[in-house]
Amino acid sequence: MPSSLRPFFEATGVAVIGASANPRKLSHGILKNLIDYNYQGGIYPVNPGSEDILGRKCYADIADVPNPVDLAVIILPAPATPEALEACGKRGIKAVVIISGGFKETGAGGTELETQCLKIAAEYQMRLIGPNCVGLVNLHNGLNTTFISGLPDVGGIGFLSQSGAVCGGVVDLVQGKKVGFSHFLSLGNEADVTETDIIEYLGDDPNTTVIAAYVEQIRDGRRFLEVAREVSRKKPIVLLKAGRTSAGARAVSSHTGSLAGSYSAYQAAFKQAGVIEVDTVAELFDVSMCLDFQPLPTGKRAVILTNAGGPAALASDSLSAHGIFLEDLEVDTREVLRQHLNPAAQVGNPVDMLGGAEPADYAMAVKQLISDKNVDIVIPMLVPQSLVNPAGVAQAIVDASQGSTRPVLTCIMGDISVTEARLVLQGNRMPMFVHPESMGRVLKAMLDYADWRSQNIETITPLTNVDRSAAEKIIRAPGASKVFGEAETRPILAAYGLSMIKGGLATNPVAAATLAEEIGFPVVMKIVSPQILHKSDVGGIILNLQNETEVMAAYERMFIDIGRKMPEAKLEGVLIEQMAGGGQEVIVGMRRDPGFGPLLMFGLGGVYVELFKDVSFRVAPISEKEALEMINETGAGKLLRGFRGIPASDLDAVVSCIQRLGQLALDFPEIAEVEVNPLLVHTKGEGALVLDGRIILS
């Protein structure tokens, strides 16, 4: 646990700098919250214009505040903040929350102010949360430095947000619903303390069982990946990422560059770190609540217990869509249900007890289903009827589920009539939903996390057959181009152990014919030009040349045709390569993400890659297992494993290629993009050949 963050959550005394006696001021709300939520440490309003506020002695300056005080909350106009921060540093305070806005979110002037604050904090070894935030709450000790009205219940969810407004909305959303939180905080501009710092802190916090986060941007992606991967082994991280569009991805110089948007890096990092990504605010807290309240499922076999067929059908569809199925119940279970339920009840799966089912029926059935060996997940459902009390059914489910090692998720449809039932269930740590279709996605998240937790941590084996110095001579040669076509890329890839199709460079028709004779017919001819990256788009590839005469004629024709289409292009010669045999064409690429670093891509290769967009991503470096997961996520992976009589391809060779491109990118940070397209994959045990490639430097 980062000790420098402890005063933010375990402060022995808090100074509110800029505290106001005016109830309409935000600083008044902060002081009031500290008092109202029974914070037991020192509370010190600081304002030279007041003697006391809310019955607390007011101090003219932070220097006058008595001990103990180890946290300051500044809520002053932005231009006055650096001076107040300097005073905190001189006072010896090591943790400061800057609530005020008016910093980098406002432009150049605000950015300068924020930079000034950071310099002051560094000088005095202070940590800052904010600016432009709403503060934080530790619900277990009443330390509330926010101005938000109301608080959720105390529990195990640690929630962090880069948006203060989201914090306020979430409080209103969950308040009074028995969804419990350990911490609640906004980070604002993240001038110093980031989401990764807080995740690391909450990872060691004994009161936090689940970490929930609303994130807009992660600046240091590699540190996030490292920290989140470690924390997720101890407790789940559930994350909602805003701003998913790829508008920020401007690189279009390769297929990889155009397909690997900024959100792709986030998705890859979340998978590699075991982070549970969700799509909505509602899902963020549904998943977090279930992970906090219930054990992880050990399998995908669910049973639905209901008093109405329609909602059960909706729930069944949702479960099926997320890979969860309804298993047949044991014979003994069905027999007991048949003996105790309405003779017309259906005792298969779903178990439909019909509309007259009462609390005692639910209690009996839930007990039977929990003990059935064919059941991993129990889903009781109720559509309220005029003669049935939803709260009574809820209590029956609670009583029958005591001590269950299987997760029990209840759905009681409705709104007004189910409020008391929700309090009964969630007050006893049993999640309740009002929409039948909600549970499939939530259970899928729980199953995915359980699967990730069960996997062994794989070490990444160092690669052999890598000649870094040979690659460096080309990449870092004086006056080297920023764009390496296939001719320059071939020796670089070969230096990193990739197998290349037999070929070479020719700069005139006679040399091309001679080289073709040496390679052996038939051959392929490819144009070499720094201005032409996609050769097939301009007629820069001619296949199946059978003799020297055809080679020389093709050379002359290619130069004339391309010269007319692209008179500005510098034509440096052609590559003559052996015609490739049979195999599956795939693409392997890398685009350097500004936050996460080398982002590896795998997918269906050839000219159709951007049409079908059958691709997957991971952040380098990756293990063999992670590379296989990349492959298996795509349709191209299905082809490689063998499809409808097609023999299985050499997956090991593809894994090696992905890992080697990742190592190349890590070794040379100046590489912005690298792409192998196509990589021709032969049958199992016969390897893979690079047929084309390019490298782009930053």
N, C-alpha and C positions, 0 to 999 in steps of 0.2 A: 504494500500500500504506500503510495507516494506521501511521505510525511509532510511535505510542504503544502499539501492540500487539506490536511487535517483541520486547521483553524477555520476553514470555510464551513465545516460541518460539526465540529466539536469545540467551538470557541468558548472560552471562559468569560469573555466580555466583549460586547459589541458597541462601537461608537457609530452613531448615525450623524454624519456630517452634512449639514443642511437641513436638519430636522425642523419642522414647522408646526406651529400651533393651529394653523389653518386646516380644518378637516378636509378641505377640498384639494390640498396639496398631496402629491404622492408620498413625499417624505413623512407626512403625518401618518399615512396608512402603514408605512413600514414600521414606524415606532409603535403604533397601535397593535400591529400583528405580533411583534416581539412580546408585548405585554399580554395580549389576549390569549396567546397560545402557550402561556405558562413556561416561557423560557426562563431557566433558573440562573443563568449567568448575569453578569453586570450589563445594564442597559444605560447608555450614556448619550443623550441628545447633545449635539454640538451646534450652537448658533449664538453668535455674540449679541443678538437682539432680544433674547428671551432669558428669563431667570429659571423658569421650569415649564415643561410641556408634559401633559398627561400625568401630572403628579411626580415627574422625574426631574431632578436637578439638571439644569441645562448649563453647559460649559461653553466659554467663549472661544476656546481653541482646543484642538486635539492634544496639545502639550499639557493642558490642565487636567485632562481626564485621568482619574486614578487607576491603579491596577485593581483587578486584572482586566486587561483589554488586549485581545490579539486579532480582532477582526474589525475592519472599518467599512462602512457603507457610505459611499459618496453620492449625493444627489444634488449637484450644483450645476449651474450653466457650464457648458463645455470649456469655455476659456478660463474659468476659475478652477478647473479640475487639476491641472498640473501642480499648481501651488499647494492645493490641499493634499495631493499625493506626496509631494515633497515633505510636508509637515508630518504625514503618517510615517514616512521613512525615518525621519529624525526621531520620532516618538518610539520607534522600534517595532512598529506593527508590521507583520509579515504577510498578511492576507487582506486584500481590498476588493470589494465589489463596487464597480462603477456603474450605477444605474443610468446616469445621464446619457442622452443622445447628443448628436451634433459632432460626431467624429467621422471616421472614414466613410460612413454611409452617406455623408453629405457632399463629398468631393475632396478636392485637393487640400483646402484649408483644414478640413476635419481630419484628413489623413496625417497632416503635419502635427496636429494636436495629439493624435493617437500615438504617433512615433515618439513624441516628446514624453508622453506618459510611460511608454515602454522603456525608454532610456532611464527615467527616474526609478522605475521598478527594478531594473537591472542593477543600478547603482546601490540600492538598499536591499537587494535580494528579496524583493517582495513578489508575491504571486498575485495576478489580477484576474478577476472574472468580469467580463464585459469588455468595453462599455456597451451602452445601448441594450441593456437587458432588464429583466424584471426581478432578478435576484434568485434566491434559492431557499429551500426549506428542508430541514431534517425533521421528519414527522415524529421520530422517536424521542427527540428531546425538546421539541417546540421551537427550535431555532428557525425563525421565519423572517427573512430579510426581503420579502416581496411586499408589494402593495395590492396583491390579488385578494379579492373578497372571497372568503370561504376556503376550505381545504378538503381534499379527499380523506378517506379513512386511513388509519395506520395499517401498514401491511408490508409486503415484501417486494413490491415493484419499485425499482429506482428509475425515475424518468428524467431524461435530459432532452433539451430542445435548443436548437439554434434560433428559434423564433419565440419571442416573448408572447406574442399574440396567441400562438398555438397553446402555450402553457395556460393562459387564461381560459381559452375555450375548452381545453381538456378538463380543467377543474370543474367547470360547469357541467361538462358531459358526464363525469363519473361521480360527482358529489352525491352522497346519499344512496349509492348503489352497492355499498359494501365491497368495492374494489379497493384493496389496500395498497398504500405506497410507503416506501421507506424514505425516499428522497424525491425532490421535485425541483428542478432548476432550469433556468435559461442561461445561455452562454453569450448571446448577443454577437458582437463583432469578433469574439475569440481573439482579441489582441494577444493574449498570453495563454490562459488555460483553454484547452481544446476539448472536443468531444472524446478524443482518445485518452486524454488525461483523466477525465471523469470515468470513462469505462474502466480504466485501470484501477482507479480508486474504488469504485463500486464492486469490482471483481473480488476485492478482499474484504469488503464490508460485511460483517456478520448478519446485519439486519436485511440485506438485500439478497433475494433469491432469483430475481429476474431483472434484467436491464432492458428498458424500453427507450428508444431514441427516435427523435425526429431530426433528420439531417438534410441540409441543403448542399453543403460542400465539405469535403475532407481535403485539407491542404496537404498534409503529410501522409500520403496513402500507404507508403511502405511501413511506417511506424504503426499506423492503424491496423494493417494486416497482421503485423507481428503481435501487437497487444491483444487484438480481438481473437486471434487464433488461440492464444494462451488462456484468456478469460473464458471463452466458450467451452473449454474443457471442464470448467468448474460450474458455470451457470449460463443459462441461455441469454443471448443478446437478440432482441427483436427490434428491427429497424425499418423505419419508413423514410425512403429517400425521395425528396422533392426535386424537381428540375431534371427529369429523366431524358428529355429530348436531346438529340445529338447536335444541336445547333452550334455548339462550341467546337465540333470536329471539322476543321477546315482542310485537313490534309486529304487531297483527292488524287495524289500522284500515283497511287497504287490501289489495287483492289482492297488490300488490307486497310490502307488509310481511309478509304471511303466507307468501309463497313464497320470499322472499329471506332464508334463514337465514344464520347467521354463516359456515357452511362455503361458501356460495355465493360470498362475497367472496374466500375463499382460492382457490377453483377459478378464478375469473375472473382474479385476480392472477397465478396460476401460468401460465395460458395467455398472458397479456399479457407476462410476463417470460421466456418460453421455458423455464420450470422444468418438469422432467420429474417428474410426480407418480406415485407407485407406491402399491400397496395393502397390501403386506406387507413384513416385514423381509427375507425371502428375496429378494423381487423388488428391494428396494432395492440389495442387493449383487450380484445377478445383473446388473442393468442397469448398475450402476457398474463392475463388472468388465469387461463387454463393451465399454463405452465407453473404459475405460482400455487394454484389450488390443488392440482391433481398430479398423480404419478404419470410418468411417460408410458405410452402404450408399448407393449412388447410384441405386438403383431397387428395385422391389418383386418382382423375378423371382428366385425361389429354386429351388434344385435339392436334392433329397434323395438321398443315397447310403447304402444300407442293406444289411444281410445278413438282414433279416426284414421281412415285409410289415406285420404288425400295428402295431409302433411307428411305422413310416413313415406309416400311415394316421392314427394319432393326431396325429403332427406335422403332417400335411397339414391336418387339421381345425383345428388351432390356428393355423396360418399363414393359412388362408382366413378364419377368424373375425376376423383382424386386418388384412385387406386385402392380404395377401401371397399371390401365386399361383405355381403351378408352370408355368413356360414350357416349350414344346417345345425340346429340344436341337437344335443344328445337325446336319445330316446327317453331316458329317465326324466330329463327336464321337461320334455313335451308332455309326458304322462302326468307329472305333478301339476303342470299348468292346466291340463285338461280336467283334472279332478276338482280344481278349486275355482276355475273361471266359469263364466256364462257358457252354457253348452254350445252356443252359437259362435263363441270366440274362435279366432284363428290362432293356432299355437305353433305355426311355422316361424319364419323370420322374414318380415316383421311379425311380432306378436301383437295381434289386434284384439284388445279386450272389449271393444265396442263402446258406445257412448255412455253407458251406465256405469263404467268402471269407477270404483271408489278408492279412497286412500288405502284401505286394507288390501285391495287387489294389487295396487302398485307395490306396496310393501312386500307382499308375498312373491310377486313376480320378479322384482328387482333382486331379492335374495337368491332366488333360483338361478337367475341369469348370471349373476356375479360368480356363482360357483360352477358354472358350466365350463368344461375344459375346452370347448370349441369357441369360446368368446374371449376376445381381448379388450373390447370396448363396449360399454353399455350406454344406450341412448334412450332414456325415458322421454316420452312426449305426451303432452296434454293439450287438447283444445277445450277451454273452459265450457262447461255445461251449466245450466241453471241449477241443477241439483248437486253439483260437485264443487267443493271449496278448493280453489287452486292452492291456497296456503296449506290446507290439510294434506293435499297430495304432495306438496313440496316437503313437508315435514316427514311424511311416510318414506319418501325417497332418501332423505337425509338419514333417518333411523336405519333403513335397510342397507345403506351403503357404508356404514361405519366399519372401518378396518379394511376396506376393499383395496387390493393392490392393483385393480384394474381401473382405468379412468372412467368416470361416470359424468356425462355431459347431458344436461336436461334442456329440453325445449318446451316452453309453455307459451303458446301463441296468444297474442293479445297485447294490450297496453294498460288501460285503466285497471282492469280486473286482476292483473298479475303483479302489481307492485309489491304486495305483501309476500307473495310467493317468492319473488326475487330476493327480498330481504332474508327470508328463511333460508333459501338455498345458499346464497352468496355469503350470508352471515355465518354459514357453516362450511365455508370454503368449497362450495360446489357451484360451478359456473352454470348460468342459465341464459338461454338464447330465446328470442321471440320469433326468429325466422328459421324455418327448417333447413333452408339451403345454406345457412351460415356455417354449419358444422364440418362439412367436407374439407373446406380450405383450412380451417383451424386444426383439425386432426391431421391433415397432411403435413402441416408445419411441425406439429409435435412428433410425428413419425420420422420426418426428415432429420430433426434434431436428435432424436434417439439413435437413428442410424449413424449420424456423424459422430456422436459421443462414443459409440461402440467400436469405431474404427481405430486401429492402431496408428500411431504417429509414424509416418514413414520418413526415413532419412533420405536425403538426396545424394546419390553416389557420384563422386567426382568423375568427370568424363575422361576417357583415354583417347589417344589418337587425335590430339588437338595441337596444332602448331600456331600458337598465338603470334609469334614473331613474324611468320610469313604473312599472316593477314595484316599485321600492323604496317609492314613495309608498303602495302598497297593503300590501305585506308589513310595512313598518315604521311604519305609521300608528299614532298613539297609541291605545291601547285595542283594537288589532286582535285578532280572535279567533285562537285557536291552530289552528282548523280552518277552512279555506276550502273551501266547496262550489263547485259549478260556476259559480255567479253571480260569485263573487269571483275564481275561478281563470281564467275566460275572458280578462279584460283582461291578466292577468299573462302567460299563454301567448302572447297576441297581441303583447305587447311584446317577446317573444323570437322573433318571426317565424313562429309557427305559424299556420296557416290555420284559422279557426274557422267552424263552421256558422253561417249567418245566424240571429240570435236576439236576445232581450232579456228583461228582467225585467218582470213585471206583478204588482201587489199587490192587484188586485181583478178581478172577472169582466169588467167593462166594459173596463178597460185591457187585459186579456188578449185580448179579442175585437178591439179596435182594433189592437193590435200584430200579431195574426195576419193581419188584413186588409192591413197594411203589408208584412208578410213575403211573403204569398202562400200560398194553401192548396194542398195539405194541410199541416198543421203537427203538431208534437209538443208535448205539455205535460209539464213535469217539476216536481215539488215542490221548493221551496227551503226547507231547514231545516238549521241547524247540527247538529242531533241525528241527521240522516238522511244517511248517506254512500252506502249501497247502496239507491238509490231503488226499483229494481225489486222488492226484497224486501218492500216494504210497499205496493205498488200506486201508487208515486209517479211512474209514467210512463204516459201515454196517447198512443197513436199514431194517426196518420191522421185527425185532426180536419178536417172538410171545409168548415165554415162558422162564422160568428160564433155562431149558436145552439148548435152542438155545443161550441164552446169555452167559453161561459159555463156550460153545463150540466156540462161536465167539471170546470170549476173548482170549482163548488159540491159536486159529488159527491166529488171528491178530498179536499177539506178535511174533509168529514164522515167519510169512511171512515178517513182517516189519523188524524183526531182521536180516533176510537174505539179504533183499534189502539195509538196512541202518544199518550195524553193529555198526557204530559210534554214532548212535542216542540213547539218554537216554530216555527210555520208562517209564514214571512215572505213568501210569494208563490209564483209559478211562473215558470219559464222557458218562453217560447214560442219554438220553433225550427222552422226549415224542415225538412220531411221529407227525409231524405238519399236520394240516388239509390243506384245499385248500386255495389258495390265489395267489397273484402275487409276484414274487421274484425280489427284487431290491437291489442295492448296495448303501450304503452311506459311504463315507470315508473322510479322511483328511490327507493331506501331508503338512508339514510346509515348506513354501517357504522362502529362506534366506532374501528376500527383502520385501515381502508382508505379511509374517506370515502365519497363518492357512488358507490353501486353501481347501475348501470343495468340495466334488465330489458327484454327484448323477448319477445313470444310471441303465441300465438293469443288474440284478444281476445273481448269480449262476456261473456256470463254464464257461459261454460264454462271460463274460464281456470283456476280452481282445480280443476276436475274433471279436466282433461287435463294440466295442469301442463307444457304445451309451451312452455318458457321457456329463455332463455339470459341470461348476465350478463357484464358487464364493469365495470371501475373507471374512472370518468371522470377526466380527459378521454380521449376516444378519437378515433382517426383515422377517415377514411371507410372504409378497408380493414377496420379492427377492427369497425366498425358492420356492414359487410357480412358479416363472419364471424359475428357474433351472429345476424343474420337467417338465414344459411345453415345454422346448427346446428339449426334448428327445423323442424317440420312446417309451421308458418305460412309460413316462408320458401319452402318448396316450392310452396305455393299462390300466393305472390306472384310467383314466377318463371314461373308458367303451368303448369296441370296439367289434362290430359285435356280440352283444348279451351278451358279458361279462359284468356283473354288475360293476358299478362304485366302485372303492376302496376307502379306508379311506385316502384321501389326507392330512387331518389335522394331522393324526398320522405320516405321512412321514415328513411333515413340522416340526413337533415337534422333530423328530429324528435328522433331519439335524441341527436344531438350537441347540440342546443339545450337539451334537458332537462338534459344533463350540465353545460352552461355555466351554466344557471340555478342548479343545485345548488352549483356552485363559487362563484358570485357571492354566494350567500346561505346561509352556513353554518347559519343557524337553520332552514332547511327540512329536516325529518326525512324526509318522504315527499312525492313528487309522482307523480301517475298520470294518464295519458291512456288512457281505456278506454270506448268503443272509439275508435281512430283508423281512419277509413274511408279505405282506399287505393284510388284510382281507377286506371284503366289507365295504362300507361306514358306519361309526359309530361303527365298531367292532375292531378298533385298528390295531396294527402291532406288530409282535413278532421278536425279534432278534434270529436267528437260529445259527449264528456263528459270531465270532469277534476276533480281535487281536489288540494289541497295541505294538508299537515299540518306545523305548526311544532313544533320541539322545546320 
